[in-house]
Amino acid sequence: MGSRKRHTWTRHGLFLLMICCFFIVQGEVAAALDAPPAWSPGQWWVVESQTYNTGKIRRGDTPGWEPKVGWRFQVEGSEVLEGEPYYVVVVTPLEGNKCSYTFRYWFRVSDRSVGRREVRHPARNPEVQKDIGPPVVTRSFNNKPNLLSNFEFPALPVTIPVFSSRAHASSAGTMSRRTQEITRVNTADMKDRADPAFMAKVGARVTPDSSLVKISQGTGVVESQYWNAGLPWCVYGEQSNETFTSRRYWLVDMGSN
């Protein structure tokens, strides 16, 4: 009888241990989805973006996608704003990109929300061009980091989710009028949206933790992004409203200096 009880308790103990292990593993997966991407000074990545021309911008334009343009992101270092550490990321247009500005963004280390943004205008020849403004325009968010990038530069893909368990403890987060929803997706589905050449190059870096993030600003515009825990930026994203997609972009290269 005693032996039978011991076997019964042993089976119960193993069952409880299996349950505990299940929830521990599930907890680790959930935490991985909430964790921000790993960045370090000198790290860089390249994003190619396209904007949709509705045919109403310039006379004679035909509706359709504009050619892709490249942007290089590089982690310049880190600084402290309002007592919290931020990564400083420089964004530079690559050859063929008609944008003449460079940008610096301060992303909070803890959740990657934006605390400050700088727009650097190109140098002007005073004999040819009039001074139309300061060479550097800075906007700070007064310790209220911004979830979404502004819409002043439509081709610049710098929208980024908030990576915080507090922000989306129940698969949705809200900051002011901005919301984000996160759905766990199959990594194969993520790869279907990604740049094939890039996926072939970084295959070993891709992890099973992939997610689809939908960010809304309350204006009917939604930014949908596919993220993977092993990569520094979303592998694919698009901006759309109820009628059409206005911007799409791909992560195409990465490295470290």
C-alpha positions in Angstrom: 0.0 0.0 0.0 2.8 2.4 1.0 4.6 1.5 -2.3 1.5 2.3 -4.3 1.0 5.6 -2.6 4.7 6.5 -3.3 4.2 5.7 -7.0 1.0 7.8 -7.0 2.7 10.8 -5.5 5.7 10.3 -7.8 3.4 10.4 -10.8 1.6 13.5 -9.4 5.0 15.1 -8.8 6.2 14.5 -12.3 2.9 15.9 -13.6 3.2 19.1 -11.5 6.8 19.5 -12.6 5.8 19.2 -16.3 3.2 21.9 -15.7 5.7 24.2 -14.0 8.2 23.7 -16.8 5.5 24.5 -19.4 4.7 27.8 -17.8 8.3 28.7 -17.3 9.0 28.1 -21.0 5.8 30.0 -22.0 6.9 32.9 -19.8 10.3 33.0 -21.4 8.8 33.2 -24.9 6.4 36.0 -23.9 9.3 37.9 -22.3 11.3 37.5 -25.5 8.6 39.1 -27.6 8.6 42.1 -25.2 12.3 42.6 -25.1 13.8 45.4 -27.3 16.3 44.4 -30.0 20.0 44.2 -28.9 21.9 47.4 -30.0 25.4 48.5 -29.4 27.6 51.4 -30.4 28.9 51.0 -33.9 26.1 48.7 -35.0 24.4 49.6 -38.3 21.6 48.4 -40.6 20.2 49.5 -43.9 16.5 49.9 -44.7 15.0 50.3 -48.2 11.7 52.1 -48.5 9.1 52.9 -51.2 6.3 55.4 -51.2 3.2 55.2 -53.3 2.6 58.1 -55.7 -1.1 58.7 -56.0 -0.7 60.7 -59.2 -1.9 63.8 -57.5 1.5 65.2 -56.3 2.9 66.4 -59.6 1.0 67.1 -62.8 1.3 64.2 -65.2 2.4 61.6 -62.6 1.1 58.1 -63.1 -0.1 56.4 -59.9 2.3 53.7 -58.7 5.2 52.9 -56.5 8.2 55.2 -56.5 11.7 53.6 -56.8 13.2 52.2 -53.6 15.5 54.4 -51.6 18.1 53.4 -49.0 18.7 54.6 -45.4 21.6 53.7 -43.2 21.0 53.5 -39.5 24.0 53.6 -37.1 24.1 53.5 -33.3 26.4 56.4 -32.6 26.5 56.0 -28.9 24.3 56.7 -25.8 23.3 59.7 -23.8 21.2 60.4 -20.7 18.0 62.4 -21.1 15.9 63.2 -18.1 17.8 60.8 -16.0 17.4 57.8 -18.4 19.8 56.2 -20.9 19.1 56.6 -24.6 20.7 55.2 -27.8 21.7 57.9 -30.3 21.0 56.6 -33.8 22.1 58.5 -36.9 20.0 58.0 -40.1 21.7 58.9 -43.4 20.2 58.7 -46.9 22.3 56.5 -49.2 23.3 57.1 -52.8 20.2 57.5 -55.1 18.1 58.8 -52.2 17.0 62.4 -53.1 16.6 63.3 -49.4 19.2 65.9 -48.6 18.8 65.7 -44.8 20.4 63.6 -42.2 18.7 62.7 -38.9 19.6 61.8 -35.3 17.1 60.0 -33.1 17.3 59.3 -29.3 15.7 55.9 -28.6 15.2 55.1 -24.9 17.2 52.0 -24.0 14.4 50.4 -21.9 11.6 50.5 -24.6 13.0 52.3 -27.7 10.5 55.1 -27.5 11.8 58.4 -29.1 12.9 61.1 -26.7 14.5 63.6 -29.1 14.9 64.1 -32.9 17.4 66.2 -34.9 17.1 67.1 -38.5 20.4 68.3 -40.1 20.0 70.5 -43.2 22.7 70.3 -45.9 25.4 73.1 -46.0 24.3 76.0 -48.1 26.3 78.4 -50.2 25.4 81.8 -48.9 26.3 83.4 -52.3 23.7 81.2 -54.0 21.1 80.3 -51.4 19.3 82.3 -48.8 19.4 81.2 -45.2 16.0 79.6 -44.8 16.5 78.3 -41.3 18.9 76.9 -38.7 21.2 74.1 -39.9 20.0 71.8 -37.1 16.4 71.6 -36.0 15.9 69.7 -32.7 12.6 68.5 -31.2 12.5 67.1 -27.7 9.4 65.3 -26.3 9.8 66.6 -22.8 10.1 63.3 -21.0 7.0 62.0 -22.9 8.7 59.8 -25.4 6.9 59.4 -28.7 5.6 56.1 -29.9 5.4 57.1 -33.6 7.7 59.1 -35.8 6.3 62.2 -37.4 4.9 62.4 -40.9 7.1 65.2 -42.2 9.3 62.8 -44.1 7.0 60.2 -45.7 9.9 58.1 -47.2 11.8 57.8 -43.9 10.9 54.6 -42.1 11.6 55.3 -38.4 8.4 54.3 -36.8 9.2 51.8 -34.0 7.0 50.1 -31.4 7.3 50.5 -27.7 9.1 47.4 -26.4 7.8 47.1 -22.8 5.8 44.6 -20.9 3.9 47.5 -19.2 3.0 48.9 -22.7 1.3 45.7 -23.9 0.8 43.4 -21.0 -2.4 42.1 -22.6 -1.2 42.1 -26.2 -2.1 45.8 -26.7 -0.6 49.0 -25.5 -1.8 52.6 -25.4 0.1 55.8 -25.2 -2.0 59.0 -25.6 -4.0 58.5 -28.8 -1.5 55.9 -30.1 -2.1 52.2 -29.7 -0.2 49.1 -30.7 -1.3 45.4 -31.0 1.1 42.5 -31.1 0.4 39.1 -32.6 2.8 36.1 -32.4 3.4 34.9 -36.0 5.2 31.9 -37.6 8.8 32.8 -38.5 8.1 31.3 -42.0 5.3 33.9 -42.5 7.8 36.6 -41.4 10.3 35.4 -43.9 7.7 35.6 -46.7 7.5 39.3 -46.1 11.2 39.9 -45.7 13.9 40.6 -48.4 15.0 37.1 -49.6 18.6 38.0 -50.1 18.8 39.5 -46.6 17.2 36.4 -45.1 19.8 34.2 -46.8 22.6 36.3 -45.4 21.4 36.4 -41.8 19.8 33.0 -41.6 21.7 32.0 -38.4 20.6 35.2 -36.6 16.9 34.6 -37.1 15.1 33.1 -34.0 11.7 31.4 -33.6 10.4 34.6 -31.9 8.6 36.5 -34.6 5.8 39.0 -34.2 3.5 41.2 -36.2 3.1 44.7 -34.6 0.3 47.0 -35.6 0.7 50.7 -34.5 -2.1 53.2 -34.9 -2.1 56.9 -34.2 -5.9 57.2 -34.1 -6.1 58.8 -37.5 -7.0 55.7 -39.5 -3.3 55.2 -40.4 -1.8 51.9 -39.3 1.9 50.9 -39.4 2.2 47.1 -39.6 5.7 45.6 -38.9 7.2 42.1 -38.8 9.9 41.8 -36.1 12.2 39.0 -35.2 14.0 38.9 -31.8 17.4 38.2 -33.4 17.4 41.3 -35.7 17.9 45.0 -34.9 15.0 46.4 -36.9 11.7 45.1 -38.4 12.3 42.9 -41.4 9.3 44.4 -43.2 6.8 47.2 -42.6 4.1 49.1 -44.3 1.9 52.1 -43.6 -1.7 52.0 -44.8 -5.1 53.3 -44.2 -8.5 51.8 -45.1 -8.1 52.3 -48.9 -4.4 51.7 -49.8 -0.8 51.2 -48.7 1.2 54.4 -48.8 4.7 53.2 -47.7 6.5 49.9 -47.4 10.1 49.1 -46.4 12.5 46.2 -45.9 15.6 45.5 -43.8 18.3 44.7 -46.4 21.7 44.7 -44.6 23.3 44.9 -41.2 26.7 44.8 -39.5 29.0 46.5 -37.0 32.0 48.8 -37.3 
